[in-house]
């Protein structure tokens, strides 16, 4: 977990994460809101030479701005002959247009010239499946009430399934991608008892209780909670875990930034 915080996080980085395959390659999901992604990737041991694939859920600042920095860094490495192969970004049509427009306005000409040639932005539609690194990814529309947003179901070679629900409450139309999943990644803006203070529902976010009840209803084996407030500080892991376990019988993970989670069935 490169970052676990919400959009206005100060003490944590915005929510984004990287999955490492058995072969040592990396798959990145979102990149936070700025060039702080560089430090996160470095501290996580994510070498650019081993990073060739990523998925962008939506175009909110705290998810997409870091993507531009990653693109710029890789374009620079390509131009200097320090990056082999192509870099592939999967996203929906709105995010693709945002990335192209912002890159054209802000990148150096030689860096922007890499886009479409060696930096490939692939538009995926609801229900589309793509394969890479031995993984199968099926993208799905989470039916956001704000900006268009996609989640995905990631299936590993051994059949293990990981479902990323994005950063908004679960929508029942996504059941086919999340039911019985081995790993359910869900946002939990705050504790249920703190809902009046943080007003998650006004922001179209969930509480820990909501996310835990969703995981239970879907029969998910494990629940990972992220995109949270940070005012609970060092107590967050304990408090969130206790609330989640009151409504869900599976394994609960409330990671800190840069915490590693070993994925297994």
KAMOPE-V746349 format. One record per residue. N is the residue number from 1. RES is the residue in one small letter. SS is DSSP state (2 for helix, 1 for strand, 0 for the rest). NEAR is the number of other ideal C-beta (glycine too) atoms within 10 Angstrom. D_FIRST is the distance of its C-alpha to the first C-alpha in whole Angstrom. Layout:
N;RES;SS;NEAR;D_FIRST
N;RES;SS;NEAR;D_FIRST
//
This chain:
1;x;0;22;0
2;x;0;26;4
3;x;1;27;5
4;x;0;26;7
5;x;1;22;10
6;x;0;23;13
7;x;0;15;16
8;x;0;11;17
9;x;0;20;15
10;x;0;7;16
11;x;0;9;15
12;x;0;20;11
13;x;0;24;10
14;x;1;30;10
15;x;0;28;8
16;x;1;30;6
17;x;1;21;4
18;x;1;19;7
19;x;1;19;9
20;x;1;15;11
21;x;0;16;15
22;x;0;10;17
23;x;0;8;19
24;x;0;9;16
25;x;0;18;16
26;x;1;21;13
27;x;1;21;12
28;x;1;24;10
29;x;1;23;10
30;x;0;27;11
31;x;0;30;11
32;x;0;27;11
33;x;0;25;15
34;x;0;15;16
35;x;0;15;16
36;x;2;18;14
37;x;2;26;12
38;x;2;15;14
39;x;2;12;13
40;x;2;22;9
41;x;2;23;10
42;x;2;11;13
43;x;2;11;11
44;x;0;17;9
45;x;0;12;12
46;x;0;17;12
47;x;0;12;16
48;x;2;19;17
49;x;2;13;20
50;x;2;13;17
51;x;1;19;16
52;x;1;20;18
53;x;1;22;16
54;x;1;21;14
55;x;1;24;15
56;x;0;25;15
57;x;0;28;16
58;x;0;24;18
59;x;0;21;20
60;x;0;18;19
61;x;2;13;18
62;x;2;24;15
63;x;2;26;14
64;x;2;22;17
65;x;2;19;18
66;x;2;28;15
67;x;2;27;16
68;x;2;19;19
69;x;2;18;18
70;x;2;22;17
71;x;2;24;20
72;x;2;19;22
73;x;2;19;21
74;x;2;21;21
75;x;2;24;24
76;x;2;17;25
77;x;2;16;25
78;x;2;22;26
79;x;2;15;29
80;x;0;8;30
81;x;0;7;30
82;x;0;11;26
83;x;0;21;24
84;x;0;10;26
85;x;0;9;25
86;x;0;14;24
87;x;1;24;21
88;x;1;17;20
89;x;1;21;19
90;x;1;24;19
91;x;1;24;20
92;x;0;21;23
93;x;2;11;26
94;x;2;15;25
95;x;2;27;22
96;x;2;18;24
97;x;2;14;27
98;x;2;18;25
99;x;2;21;23
100;x;2;14;27
101;x;2;10;28
102;x;2;16;26
103;x;2;20;26
104;x;2;11;30
105;x;2;8;30
106;x;2;11;28
107;x;0;18;28
108;x;0;11;31
109;x;2;7;33
110;x;2;11;32
111;x;2;19;28
112;x;2;18;29
113;x;0;15;31
114;x;0;23;28
115;x;1;19;27
116;x;0;10;29
117;x;0;10;30
118;x;0;17;27
119;x;1;23;24
120;x;1;14;25
121;x;1;20;23
122;x;1;13;24
123;x;1;14;25
124;x;0;21;24
125;x;0;11;26
126;x;0;13;25
127;x;0;11;26
128;x;0;16;25
129;x;1;12;24
130;x;1;16;23
131;x;1;9;22
132;x;1;14;21
133;x;0;16;20
134;x;0;13;21
135;x;1;17;19
136;x;1;14;21
137;x;1;21;19
138;x;1;19;21
139;x;1;22;20
140;x;1;24;22
141;x;1;17;23
142;x;0;24;21
143;x;0;15;25
144;x;0;19;23
145;x;0;10;26
146;x;0;11;25
147;x;0;15;23
148;x;0;15;23
149;x;0;23;20
150;x;1;24;19
151;x;1;27;17
152;x;1;25;17
153;x;1;19;17
154;x;1;22;16
155;x;1;20;19
156;x;0;20;18
157;x;0;11;22
158;x;0;9;22
159;x;0;8;22
160;x;0;15;19
161;x;1;21;17
162;x;1;20;14
163;x;1;25;15
164;x;1;29;13
165;x;0;27;15
166;x;0;26;14
167;x;0;30;14
168;x;0;24;18
169;x;0;22;20
170;x;0;25;21
171;x;0;17;24
172;x;2;10;26
173;x;2;12;27
174;x;2;19;23
175;x;2;12;24
176;x;2;10;25
177;x;2;21;22
178;x;2;26;20
179;x;0;14;23
180;x;0;12;22
181;x;0;24;19
182;x;0;18;17
183;x;1;22;14
184;x;1;27;14
185;x;1;29;11
186;x;1;29;13
187;x;1;24;13
188;x;0;28;15
189;x;0;26;16
190;x;1;26;18
191;x;0;22;20
192;x;2;18;23
193;x;2;12;26
194;x;2;18;24
195;x;2;18;25
196;x;2;8;28
197;x;2;11;26
198;x;2;18;23
199;x;0;12;25
200;x;2;25;22
201;x;2;13;25
202;x;2;8;26
203;x;2;14;23
204;x;0;14;23
205;x;0;23;20
206;x;0;27;19
207;x;1;23;20
208;x;2;32;18
209;x;2;19;21
210;x;2;21;22
211;x;2;31;18
212;x;2;28;19
213;x;2;18;23
214;x;2;22;21
215;x;2;28;20
216;x;2;15;23
217;x;2;15;25
218;x;2;24;23
219;x;0;12;23
220;x;0;25;20
221;x;0;17;19
222;x;1;20;15
223;x;1;27;14
224;x;1;23;10
225;x;1;27;11
226;x;1;25;9
227;x;0;25;11
228;x;1;25;13
229;x;0;20;16
230;x;0;15;15
231;x;0;12;19
232;x;0;15;19
233;x;2;8;17
234;x;2;7;17
235;x;2;9;18
236;x;2;22;15
237;x;2;16;14
238;x;2;11;18
239;x;2;17;19
240;x;2;23;17
241;x;2;17;17
242;x;2;13;21
243;x;2;24;21
244;x;2;26;19
245;x;2;15;21
246;x;0;12;24
247;x;0;17;24
248;x;0;23;22
249;x;0;9;23
250;x;0;17;20
251;x;1;14;17
252;x;1;21;15
253;x;1;18;11
254;x;0;22;10
255;x;0;16;7
256;x;0;12;7
257;x;0;21;6
258;x;0;15;5
259;x;0;13;6
260;x;0;10;6
261;x;0;14;8
262;x;0;4;11
263;x;0;14;12
264;x;0;11;16
265;x;0;11;19
//
